[in-house]
Amino acid sequence: MYKRILVAIDGSETSGHAFDTALQLARDNGAQLRPLYVIDNPLMAYDASGYDPTALRDASMQEGQQLLADALARMKHENVAGEPRIVEVAPIGEDISERIRISANEFNADLLVLGTHGRRGFKRLFLGSVAERVVRSASLPVLLVPSRQAQTPVAQAARPGHADVAAAMYELPVSGGHMHGGDAQPQ
């Protein structure tokens, strides 16, 4: 079914849960897995006088290398092929969601897996959502994996080329359900 799965990780518990789900999908489908760590380079950091943004970038790079080394070790343990990747957001004209989408296209991914914090109401409106922006612009299926603390265990998958989101109620990680044609289906 899926042969090339990209999962974005950032060190949060939510992205760890997304990685667990992507790892299981890759193992069960014999797919390649690409864990992706994105380094954000906010433009305002370059404009602050007396501030050297390389310290923040170096710390982010070190964190990404450690996360991806851990991901690769787990992939090898599960006999899942793939190569982790660190990418950086261009300081002008790009954000994290765009970099994830571009990376998925460059990898020729047929599934993109992201964690979502499940924010609602004002917090979601104010903070926005990388996952939501990816879903709106993606041309491939996107599996949104909620945090373990989310109220409802829901996986959401977007159909390619559509901003609408199909939801399926089943226990995560994916055991207890399967995905078909971009829609999650309970077993």
Summary of the structure (lengths in Angstrom):
residues: 187
radius of gyration: 16.4
end to end distance: 16.2
largest distance: 57.6
contacts: 585
relative contact order: 0.17
helix: 39%
strand: 25%
